[in-house]
Amino acid sequence: MRIIYLTTAMMPKDFNNLVKISKVKPNPSSQNFHYKIIHELKKDNDVTVISLRPANSTTCDQHYFEHEINDIFIYPSFFNKKLFKNFTFIRNSKKIISSLKYNEQPIVLVDLLNPHLAKLAHYIRKNHGGRIVGIITDNPNNLSNVNHRYIKKVESSFSYCNAYITLTENLNKYINRRNRPFLIIPGILSEDIIVKEMPVNYKYIFFGGALYERYGVRNLIEAFKKVNTEARLIIAGHGPMKEEIALLAENDPRFIYAGLLSFREMLQYQQHALININPRIFTSDLDYYSIPSKVIDYADSNMPTISSLSHDLKKIYGDSIHWIYNSSIDQLAQEITNVLKNIDEKKQKAIKAKKIGRQHFDPKIIGNKINSFFKELF
């Protein structure tokens, strides 16, 4: 099948290079999800990726991004200025799209959380034919630092699509207002990579993610202060709490700030942790629409996972993950203590969690589901 994938995801090395020059680091969550799908789809399909590099004049001082190609990824050039970025990106993308060969009508996969990519998808269908499959990984109302205008733009793009791929049933109900074909994919793992080298020479508990208070990071810090253990708490990621966490780590040796890690480094830290923790504070809106992708990754580490409740993932993993039901500091501290006291028993649960995750989220399984979905539709 001929697939054009419109995304802000990049080749991992290219993404890491962008991170290095960015003042505000791009969120790796979207990068990881879309790249894993792209990596799997290209094995059986003719895939071209048009990538809008996730940088703007606020997050990065580079004034101009040149046209670049890396494998199947095409990065159209753009001026990195507020009034020019999207205009120049769309203009240059249209030129690239017009130059592509179309032996058959393409399937256009598009990240609907970026309205500019959605407009580009609409342009492709109008001028070159094909079908649009919208991918959405969260309700835009749940995203940080977005305004009402952005949300309306995202919602207006839903009608462009012939079909949808979403993480949850409820997210599909939100987006799929005309009852069009859909596929639910709660997540996707990477290929099963084992990193044998330990990242540090001491025992630790690990959290890696966006450093926001609303995601439970402060609760995790306060909970860990209550736990009697020689292990340290390693926090990795980027966000508003970065400076506070870095300062805490300077003054308290029990806390380590590891910065923003590469994909391989994340695997390494997860696979050698005593416990991997997702402290995200439970809210009904987040639980209704969102899947904490880090929990799927943590559960693949063969080490115990503690997480705030996700009803969708609990249906899959059962008690192989240690669920926290009220997101309180005391309960989080209690659960960390409980796992540490019974670590050998909990590791057996972790092995079960990895097996369950591979049965549901292995990239080959997800790739086959998407390919079958496309064949049935088109």
Beta strands, then each sheet from edge to edge (+ up, - down):
strand 1: 2-7
strand 2: 46-51
strand 3: 64-65
strand 4: 68-70
strand 5: 73-75
strand 6: 78-79
strand 7: 107-111
strand 8: 131-136
strand 9: 163-166
strand 10: 182-184
strand 11: 204-208
strand 12: 232-236
strand 13: 255-259
strand 14: 275-278
strand 15: 305-308
strand 16: 322-324
sheet 1: 4+ 5- 2- 1- 7- 8- 9- 10-
sheet 2: 3+ 6-
sheet 3: 13+ 12+ 11+ 14+ 15+ 16+
end
